[in-house]
Every structure is written in structure tokens, then in C-alpha cells.
Amino acid sequence: MGDRVKVACVGGGPANLYFSILMKRVDPSHDITIYERNPAGSTYGWGVTYWDELFNDLHRADADSARAISESSVRWDSWVTDIRDRATVTVEQGEAGYGISRRRLLGILAERAESLGVRIEWEHEIDGEHDFGDADLVVAGDGVNSVLREHHAEHFGPEFVTGQNIYIWLGTTKIFDAFVFAFVETEHGWIWCYGYKYSQEHSTCVIECTPETWRGLGLDQGKEADSLAILEKLFADILDGHPLIGRAQADGTAHWLHFRTLTNRTWHHGNIVLVGDAAHTTHYSIGAGTALALADASVLAKALFEEKDLDKALTAYEHESKSKLRSPQRAARNSARWFENLPRYIDRSPMQVITLLGQRHSVMQPYVPPGLYYQFDRIAGRVGGLFGFGR
Ligand SMILES: Cc1cc2nc3c(=O)[nH]c(=O)nc-3n(C[C@H](O)[C@H](O)[C@H](O)COP(=O)(O)OP(=O)(O)OC[C@H]3O[C@@H](n4cnc5c(N)ncnc54)[C@H](O)[C@@H]3O)c2cc1C
């Protein structure tokens, strides 16, 4: 692209904040404005997880923000799986995991962006017909419900696949030392949760079940406080008396959702380009959406730096990002499906459940009887990757 580029970024989530930082680092003369509908410091969600690989990428791309993110993150080195009344198993894992408060992450990125000269217009909601004047580039980083994408839906070709299960994203004051999976059997079916710390004061809990279990337990009734009371009882073993914390909707009901996996036929149209959740979503059970949003930001900034022609740069960005996305998208689909088919796995021995859970991303698992898969995995573990099973 030309030397000085005027960019309008819609949405002040991780994707756009990071994109603006990388653009300014390359050329401080770029004129970048971010329009965010929420006030500064307010966001949805609790904490997000990420892994060593992202850490290394962030350090390479912008050491200042990477350092601040690192200082505000907490780390765990093991996984605990708790299957009610049957077993609690702790597994030391090779790769460390990290958690950071989503609010803190956005605060760090917004501060860094502003320090580099990015303008952030908080509480400025954009509608689909907004006129961005003489902007060279409009970056739609306005999340899964992107208004810009929907306004040009005919061109972008968005497609949603709605997950069968229902989930809720909660916080708690219980600090989980390890990454915890807890499965609880009720008379209405299984309900499970995974939790991880994201600060010294709070952890995230994502709770999921089938719609039948949800209705059977009465989670579809009453206010959020009623849902939380039921869930606190069900997960009392892992919560140790700590409360679950929600964020009720305007009418006081709990924020239960079906996850929607989004894909788009194309990611750019004229001078508009989609990034992060506006372009694609991956099921939360692989904890990768934020990392992928940051990766989009980095690939887009690189493409704009390397290619002077806008259309060619956006095509190169789309091509590279889509190819990076293929493997996590497949893993996310398999992982979501694993939980949707939980009865297929959960009645096996605890060690088998833990192994199958750890490999829920596997392409093979849905097609191989679970007992046989487990046996193959054990052999593969001994001889090192036989048949493509195991790690
Ligand atoms: C339950 C759950 C758990 C998750 N856990 C993890 C995890 O552990 N690790 C991980 O990496 N990812 C996780 N994710 C995914 C992650 O939250 C998203 O992938 C990530 O936030 C995407 O970033 P983004 O910048 O594309 O969009 P968003 O974070 O959604 O940001 C979009 C921004 O745009 C603003 N906006 C929207 N519309 C407008 C408008 N019209 N005008 C102005 N502003 C607008 C919004 O207010 C928002 O600030 C999880 C998601 C869910 C649902």
C-alpha cells in the first residue's frame, strides 16, 4: 500500500487493536481510527487461554505489548479431570498454558495502540451503511455479529453452523491451580464444565450440556441467580464454596447460548476486509479464537506492508490466513463434536476418558470404536506416533 494509509477499524476487540499496533509500528504516519461501541474498560467474557506458541509470536511482533501481556498472565502446568463419583486424575502436560483477563488484555492493547498514535473512539457504534469518507481501508473487526459483514452478506457469503449443545461463560472467585475439566452425571444427563484461572483473583468457568439436560435441570427457567444456584450445587466439588459469577441479560435471565461456527466465502470486498471473529469462529473448547484474531491482524499488516496494490494485499492476506486456519478449524469441529457425543466416551474407564478427551481434536476418533482408539493410542505412545494416532 501507499506510504500513508488512512484506516477505519470497526470494533475495538483483540483483532483490530493488535492490527492498529502493528500498522503503526511499521509506519507511524498511518492514520488509524478505531470505532468501538462500548466504553473503555467494558467488555464481554472473563478470561482467555493461550499457549507458548502465541507468546513467542507476540514477542516477535511487538515486545512492549507482549511484555505487558506476559506480566498480567497466570500460568498452569497441569490438567485435572474430575468425573463425578468416579475419579479425579491429574495429568502433567508438556506445554504450559496461560490465562489472562479479557478486560486486561484489551486494556493493554488499547493503551499500547494509543501510545503509538491510534485514535480510539469509544462508545461509537457503527451501522452497516456508515460512510467512512476517504478511508483507504475499512477493517471489520466487529466480532461474530459484524454489521459490516451482514450489510454486504451477499458478497462475503457468511455461513453459520449452530452447535447442538448449550453453554454459558461464567467467572468464579475459585482459583484453579490446574486447567480443570469436571463432568457431572445428573438424572437428566451429563453436564460439564472447564475452568482455568486468569488472574490471582478469578477463574473462568464454561459450562455446557445438551438442551434436554438444560431443560431437565430447570436451567431454562427463572433468573440468572436461579441458574447459578443450581450450577454451584452441581459443581460444588470443584468450586470449594466459591460462587459462580454471571453477567445477566437486560431482562435478568442467564446468558445461555448455542455456539455458532462461522465461515465466509470471501474475506474482502472493495476496501472492506474481515478480521477475527467477523471472518471466522472456532469452537471455544479449543481456546484459540483470540490467538487466531491476533494472527489475522499480523498477517494483514504484513500483507499491506509487502504489497502496494490493495486488492492484491487483501487477497494475499485472505489466502494466508485461511490456510493457517484450516487445522484449528478442523480441531475445533472435532472437539465440539466430541462433547456433543459425550455418551459415546464418558462411560469408559477414567484413564480412557482422559486419553480420549485429550485427543478430542483427532480426525480418527469419531470413526474408531473408543476402546480400540485407546489401545492404538497406547501402542502409538510406546512406539512414537504409529498410524498417526496419539500425539
Ligand atoms: C465461551 C467462550 C470462551 C472463549 N475462550 C477463549 C479462550 O480461552 N482463548 C481464546 O483465544 N479465545 C477464546 N474465545 C474466543 C474469543 O473470545 C474471540 O475469538 C475473540 O475475542 C475474537 O476477537 P475479535 O477482535 O475478532 O472480536 P471481539 O473480541 O468480539 O471484538 C469485537 C469488538 O467489536 C465491537 N463491536 C461490535 N459491533 C460493533 C459496531 N457495530 N460498532 C462498533 N463496535 C462494535 C464489540 O463491542 C467488541 O469490542 C472464547 C469465546 C467464547 C464464546
The ligand as a Gaussian input file, in Angstrom:
#p B3LYP/6-31G(d) Opt

LIG

0 1
 C      -17.202000     -19.108000      25.830000
 C      -16.031000     -18.604000      25.065000
 C      -14.747000     -18.837000      25.547000
 C      -13.642000     -18.403000      24.842000
 N      -12.411000     -18.673000      25.329000
 C      -11.327000     -18.340000      24.603000
 C      -10.029000     -18.683000      25.067000
 O       -9.866000     -19.267000      26.122000
 N       -8.964000     -18.353000      24.295000
 C       -9.104000     -17.716000      23.097000
 O       -8.094000     -17.469000      22.430000
 N      -10.318000     -17.350000      22.644000
 C      -11.445000     -17.657000      23.354000
 N      -12.675000     -17.322000      22.899000
 C      -12.807000     -16.634000      21.585000
 C      -12.507000     -15.146000      21.662000
 O      -13.271000     -14.523000      22.646000
 C      -12.769000     -14.491000      20.288000
 O      -12.365000     -15.327000      19.252000
 C      -12.016000     -13.159000      20.171000
 O      -12.493000     -12.263000      21.139000
 C      -12.185000     -12.558000      18.777000
 O      -11.626000     -11.254000      18.750000
 P      -12.180000     -10.151000      17.726000
 O      -11.352000      -8.943000      17.940000
 O      -12.275000     -10.726000      16.386000
 O      -13.700000      -9.891000      18.154000
 P      -14.322000      -9.432000      19.557000
 O      -13.438000      -9.779000      20.695000
 O      -15.723000      -9.986000      19.564000
 O      -14.381000      -7.870000      19.444000
 C      -15.298000      -7.202000      18.624000
 C      -15.470000      -5.784000      19.160000
 O      -16.278000      -5.045000      18.243000
 C      -17.207000      -4.250000      18.961000
 N      -18.332000      -4.008000      18.061000
 C      -19.227000      -4.905000      17.610000
 N      -20.099000      -4.334000      16.772000
 C      -19.742000      -3.035000      16.684000
 C      -20.259000      -1.922000      15.973000
 N      -21.333000      -2.056000      15.181000
 N      -19.673000      -0.716000      16.114000
 C      -18.576000      -0.566000      16.926000
 N      -18.051000      -1.588000      17.633000
 C      -18.614000      -2.815000      17.515000
 C      -17.542000      -5.102000      20.173000
 O      -18.049000      -4.301000      21.224000
 C      -16.186000      -5.735000      20.502000
 O      -15.435000      -4.944000      21.387000
 C      -13.812000     -17.711000      23.605000
 C      -15.103000     -17.443000      23.121000
 C      -16.201000     -17.899000      23.837000
 C      -17.574000     -17.625000      23.291000

